[in-house]
């Protein structure tokens, strides 16, 4: 799961990233309005943590831009501006949540999880498809009630596929999901194939059906 932290307070952004990385999120940063606009226009995120007061512009302008682009990234406003007007305006524009500074990182993590669960998995903690079962809070996978040990990246891929079931996901989108904005600098996507191959083998060996289909020349699709 990929998070964009739009925050000009370096230490706070670092603390948030360290905590969320420990919860198995991939974190990226934007410290100015222009950096945030570039990243939000170029990439897709599972959740964006958005400060309202940024060098060069307003976080609300970024939020308006996201909605004009019809992007589905979850957005949590994190701001020291705790006025009712800012909160109402942000939620009216399309933010999913609002958290006033200072806040506990555990609460922020819980809200990030809640938004991703609601947007991608129908507000459930457990995903089931026939013999396959995924426990989201525990980050565990079972096939026919037997545990399957996936790596962090394999688990992230599985959630990405199931969260976008019956949709074709391109190879470049998979690379970006696993590596963030450095994916553009990679010579090839061999590492993506390796993670997918390992994930499929573990699931198949455990008795899982072949739900992940290769769409040649395009990418992959999880059929449900």
N, C-alpha and C positions, 0 to 999 in steps of 0.2 A: 504494500500500500504506500502511495507516494503523497507526501505533504509538502506544501509550499508555505514557508514562514515569511510573511511580508512584515518586517519589523526593523526599524532603524536603531533600536537599542541593542548593540552588539552582544552584550552579556546576557540579556534576556533571551535573545534569539538562540544563542549558544546553549543556554540552560534548557530551553524548550526542546531543541534538537537532540541534546544528550538524553533527555528523559524519553522522548518519543522513539528515539533509535533503540533504546532499551526495551521498548514495546514492539519492536520489529517493524517500525515505519522507516521508509527512506525519506530523508528530509533535504530540501533545497532552500536557498535563501534569496531574498530580494530586500535591499536596504533602502531603496529610493523608489519614487513613483515610476521613473522611466524603466528601471530594472524590472519592477513588478509588471508593468504593461508588456514588456518584451517577453517575459516568461509566460504570462497568462495567455498571450496571443499565440505563442509557439507550442505550448505543451498543455497536457491535460493532467489534472491532479485529482486524487480521491478527496482531498480536503485542503482548503486554503485558510490559513490563519492570517487575518487581515487587520493591521493597525490602521486607524483612521488618519493619523497625523504623520505624514511622510515628507521628506525633503523633495520638493518639486511638484507636489500635488496632493490630492485627497484620496484616502482609501475608498470613500463613497464613489468617486469617479471611476475607480477600478472596478468596483462592484457593478456600476451601471454599464461599463464596457462588457463585463462578463455576460450580463443579461441580454445586451444587444446582440452579442454573438451566439446567444442561445446555448451557452456552455452549461454543462451539468455538474461542474465541480461543486462539492459542498463548501460552504463558506461560514467561518466563525469569525465575527468581529472581536478583536481583542484590543481594547483601548482604555486609556486613562480618562477619556472624556465620558463620564458616566451620566450625562444628561439624558432625560427621557426623550428629548427631541432627536438626539443622535441615534438612540436605540430604536425608536419607532421608525425613523427614516431608513435606517439600514435594513430593518426587517421588511419594510414596505418595498424597498428596491429588490429584495430577494435573498438577503442573508438568511442562513439557516439557524443561527444562534448568535448570542452576544454575551461576552464575558468581560467584565470590568477588571482592570488592573487595580491592585495586585490580586493574583489568584493562585490557587494551589495547582501544581502541575498534574497531580492525580485527577483533579476535577477536569482540567483541560483534556487530558487523555480520555476520560470517560465520555466527554462530549464529542470528541473526534470519533470515537468508536460508535457512539449512538448515531451520528449522522451518516457514517459509512454504512452501518447496518441498515438504516432506514432507506437510504437511497439505492443501495445495490442488492439488498437481500430481504426486502419486504418486512423489515422490522423484526426479524427473527434471530435467535441466538444459535439455531441449529439448521443446517441445510441438509436435506436428504434427497437423494436420487437413486431409487431402487436399493441396491446393496451398499451404496456409498453414503457415508454420513460424515459431516464436518461440524465440529463443535467450535464456533467462532471465539468465545472467550478463552477456551483452553488451547486454541490453535492446534487442535488434534484432528486426525483423520482415521476413520475405520472403514473397512470393507468386510461385509458379513460379520460385523461386530468384532473383527480382529484389527488391532492397531496397525497403521502403516506409518513408518517413520520417514517423513519428508523433511528436507532441508528448508530453511526460511524462504529461499528463492523459489523452490518447488511449490511450497505452500502458497506463496504470493501468486504464482502463475495459476495454480488451481483455482484460487478465488477470483482472479481476473477472468478466467475462462467461464466459470459458472456465473459470475456476476454479469457477463455479457453473452449468456447462452443463446445459441442459434444466430449469433452475429459473427461475421468474419473479422478476425483481429490480424492486422498486418504484422509482418516481421519487424518493421521499424517501430511500431507501437509497442510491441513486446520488448524490444531492446530498450526503449525509452522507459518503460515501466520498471524494468530491472535495474537500469543504470542511471536513470535521471537524464539531466541535460548533457551529460558527457557522452551519451549514445551517438551524437552527431560526429564525435571525434574518433569513433572506433572504425577500424578498417573493414570489419565484417561482423556478421551476427552469429558466428559459430558458437559463441557462449550460450546464445538463446537456444539453439538446437540441442546443445548438450544438456541443458536443464530440462527441456521438454522431453527429451529421450529418457532421461533418468526418471522423471516423474511418471511418464507413461509406463515404463518397465515396472516400477514399484507397484503401481495400481493394478496393472495387468497380472503380475505375479501373485497378487493378493486375491485375484478373482473378480476384479472390477471390469465392467463392460467397456468396450472401445468407444467411448463417447467423443473423444477428441479426434476430429478429422482434419487431415491436411488438405488445404485448398491450394493445389499446385500453382506456383507463381504468384500467390497472393498472401497466404498466411494460414491461420488455423481457425477452426470453429468447433465449439462444444455443443453437441446436439443433445437436446432434452425434449 
